[in-house]
């Protein structure tokens, strides 16, 4: 567990970069006729990785009080998740 905590910021920023990166140009048409870009396996894995990190941190106590995850990184993760919800 200490190995993961030592590289926590790097893992989180890597997941944020994957979520924000321009992926494939593949898309599909939903039932209403709107074109929706495909999410892709890398983005799904990045979301799963962030979920695992936050689960790990929540077991150590409140995430807001954690010194491992600063307010800037928390803000970037929230912005990236909102971006994912709006785009995909």
JOFEN-V952271 format. One record per residue. N is the residue number from 1. RES is the residue in one letter. OMEGA is omega in whole degrees, 0 to 359 (NA if undefined). Layout:
{{N & RES & OMEGA} {N & RES & OMEGA}}
This chain:
{{1 & X & 180} {2 & X & 178} {3 & X & 179} {4 & X & 182} {5 & X & 179} {6 & X & 183} {7 & X & 186} {8 & X & 181} {9 & X & 180} {10 & X & 180} {11 & X & 180} {12 & X & 180} {13 & X & 177} {14 & X & 178} {15 & X & 178} {16 & X & 179} {17 & X & 179} {18 & X & 181} {19 & X & 184} {20 & X & 185} {21 & X & 174} {22 & X & 181} {23 & X & 179} {24 & X & 179} {25 & X & 179} {26 & X & 177} {27 & X & 178} {28 & X & 179} {29 & X & 179} {30 & X & 186} {31 & X & 180} {32 & X & 178} {33 & X & 180} {34 & X & 177} {35 & X & 182} {36 & X & 177} {37 & X & 179} {38 & X & 183} {39 & X & 180} {40 & X & 184} {41 & X & 180} {42 & X & 179} {43 & X & 179} {44 & X & 178} {45 & X & 178} {46 & X & 177} {47 & X & 178} {48 & X & 179} {49 & X & 178} {50 & X & 178} {51 & X & 179} {52 & X & 179} {53 & X & 181} {54 & X & 174} {55 & X & 178} {56 & X & 180} {57 & X & 181} {58 & X & 177} {59 & X & 180} {60 & X & 180} {61 & X & 180} {62 & X & 184} {63 & X & 180} {64 & X & 181} {65 & X & 181} {66 & X & 178} {67 & X & 181} {68 & X & 184} {69 & X & 183} {70 & X & 182} {71 & X & 180} {72 & X & 179} {73 & X & 177} {74 & X & 179} {75 & X & 180} {76 & X & 178} {77 & X & 179} {78 & X & 178} {79 & X & 180} {80 & X & 179} {81 & X & 176} {82 & X & 176} {83 & X & 179} {84 & X & 180} {85 & X & 181} {86 & X & 187} {87 & X & 186} {88 & X & NA}}
